Amino acid sequence: MDVLDQLRIGENTLVIVTSENGSLLGSLKFCKPEGTAKITNGHKSMGSWCGKKGRGWEGGHRVPFVARRPGKITPNTTSEYAFYFNDLLATFADLLDADPPEESGEDSFTPLPALLGQPTDYRPPIINHSNSNYALHSRNWKIVFG
């Protein structure tokens, strides 16, 4: 970030830091009713969420999404918007004031208003799938198969 600012391009640069999926190290075996996942080496890479990569539980798909754009995104703010990795397509299209390619991104919704601190519409349910594991997440509800 400092280099972007030194080059005087930080003001017009959106920086996003995220991950594609949850930790490979988690386990459903150690999930307790309060949702704590414990790992033998003492590191909880999925935080307090149950599950791991490839599972429908939060530990398998909940990841950080950190964004910086001076003058646009207020520092040190959080949002309850449920962002899905596929939403990057709609987000970048929205930023560029462009339409995504035809027949692509049907399940991509932009969280740009949430990032900019504006009111946001409800995001349609998110479907997670890996091998034979499926999960449907809608607001504060989820159903997990597998």
Secondary structure, 3 states (H helix, E strand, C coil): CHHHHHCCCHHHCCEEEECCCCCCCCCCCCCCCCCCCCCCCCCCCCCCCCCCCCCCCHHHHCCCEEEECCCCCCCCCCCCCCCCCCHHHHHHHHHCCCCCCCCCCCCCCCCHHHHCCCCCCCCCCEEEEECCEEEEEECCEEEEEC
